[in-house]
Amino acid sequence: MSTPRGVRNNNPGNIDFNPRNNWQGQLGLELGVPRPRFARFDTPENGIRALAKLLLNYRGKDGMPGVGGHGIDTVRETISRWAPGHENDTAAYIAAVARALGVEPESVIDVRRPQVLRALVVEIIKHENGRQPYADAVIDEGVRRALA
């Protein structure tokens, strides 16, 4: 089995590279692909941290647009923002994440709660890479760094 691109890049959320993002541990644009697009990270923990930080930023400090984020607080809003329909089967992605979290797609989720953020991160990793290859300690450390 070949290693998924997100795992090779230590970027299991497949975060687009943007030179303005000074992510902790970001090494630059991915290497070895015909059309590089995604960021590379030095460790999986820092790639997971970036994924979790983006999810936290979607919501914002107070869950309100204009207050440090976008006020995104449902599975549908989160995955629609993360995985646009022109690149993904977003409806299937939303359904899979909601099912895994045990909520409806329109249910409000609070990603500021560590267990919710962790569960969401794991489901995004599964969807983006076809599997979740990391030990619990790696996921836990990436989420911890995002919440610190």
C-alpha positions in Angstrom: 0.0 0.0 0.0 1.4 3.4 -0.9 1.7 6.1 1.7 -1.0 8.8 1.3 0.2 12.2 0.3 -1.0 13.8 3.6 1.0 11.3 5.6 4.1 11.7 3.5 3.9 15.5 4.0 3.2 15.1 7.8 0.1 17.1 6.8 -2.8 14.6 7.4 -5.4 17.3 6.9 -4.0 18.2 3.4 -3.7 21.9 4.3 -2.9 24.0 1.3 0.5 25.7 1.4 0.4 29.4 1.9 3.7 31.3 2.5 1.8 33.8 4.7 1.0 31.0 7.2 3.8 30.6 9.6 2.7 27.3 11.0 4.9 25.7 13.7 7.1 23.2 11.9 6.0 24.1 8.4 8.8 23.3 6.0 7.3 24.7 2.8 5.6 23.3 -0.3 5.4 19.6 -0.7 8.0 17.9 -2.9 7.9 15.1 -5.5 4.5 15.7 -7.1 3.7 17.1 -10.5 1.5 19.9 -9.2 2.6 20.7 -5.6 -0.1 22.3 -3.5 0.0 21.2 0.1 2.2 22.2 3.0 4.9 20.0 4.4 5.6 19.8 8.2 8.5 18.5 10.2 6.5 16.1 12.3 3.0 14.6 12.2 2.3 16.4 15.5 2.8 19.8 14.0 0.7 18.9 10.9 -2.1 17.7 13.3 -1.6 20.9 15.3 -2.1 23.0 12.2 -5.3 21.1 11.3 -6.7 21.5 14.8 -5.7 25.2 14.8 -7.6 25.8 11.6 -10.7 24.1 13.1 -10.4 26.3 16.2 -10.1 29.4 14.0 -13.2 28.5 12.0 -15.2 28.8 15.1 -13.5 31.8 16.6 -12.9 32.7 20.2 -16.5 33.4 21.0 -18.0 31.4 18.1 -19.0 34.6 16.4 -17.8 36.0 13.0 -15.4 38.8 13.4 -14.3 37.7 16.8 -11.2 35.8 15.8 -12.9 33.4 13.5 -15.8 32.7 11.2 -18.5 31.5 13.7 -18.5 28.0 12.1 -19.9 25.6 14.6 -21.7 22.7 12.9 -20.3 19.6 11.2 -21.9 20.8 7.9 -20.3 24.3 8.2 -17.0 22.9 9.2 -16.6 20.2 6.5 -18.1 22.5 3.8 -15.4 25.0 4.7 -12.7 22.3 4.9 -13.6 20.3 1.8 -15.4 22.4 -0.9 -17.7 20.6 -3.2 -15.6 21.3 -6.3 -12.9 19.0 -4.8 -14.8 16.5 -2.7 -18.1 14.6 -2.3 -18.8 17.0 0.5 -22.2 15.6 1.4 -20.7 12.1 2.0 -17.8 13.7 3.9 -20.3 15.6 6.2 -22.4 12.5 6.7 -19.3 10.3 7.6 -18.0 12.9 10.1 -21.4 13.5 11.7 -22.0 9.7 12.0 -18.6 9.2 13.6 -19.2 12.1 16.1 -22.6 10.8 16.9 -24.4 14.0 15.9 -26.6 15.3 13.1 -24.8 17.4 10.4 -26.6 20.6 11.7 -25.7 19.9 15.3 -23.6 22.5 17.0 -20.2 21.1 18.1 -17.8 22.9 20.3 -14.3 22.3 19.0 -12.8 24.1 22.0 -13.6 20.9 24.0 -10.6 18.6 23.6 -12.5 15.4 23.0 -14.6 17.0 20.3 -11.6 18.6 18.6 -9.8 15.2 18.8 -12.7 13.3 17.3 -13.1 15.8 14.5 -9.3 15.7 13.7 -9.3 11.9 13.6 -12.3 11.8 11.2 -10.7 14.4 8.9 -7.5 12.4 8.9 -9.4 9.3 7.9 -11.2 11.0 5.1 -8.2 12.8 3.7 -5.9 9.8 3.8 -8.2 6.8 3.5 -7.1 5.7 6.9 -5.8 7.1 10.3 -2.3 5.8 10.7 -1.2 7.6 13.8 -0.8 6.3 17.4 -3.1 7.9 20.0 -0.1 9.7 21.5 0.6 11.5 18.2 -3.0 12.6 17.8 -3.2 13.7 21.4 0.0 15.7 21.2 -1.1 17.5 18.1 -4.4 18.4 19.6 -2.7 19.5 22.9 -0.4 21.8 21.0 -3.3 23.4 19.2 -5.2 24.0 22.5 -2.1 25.3 24.3 
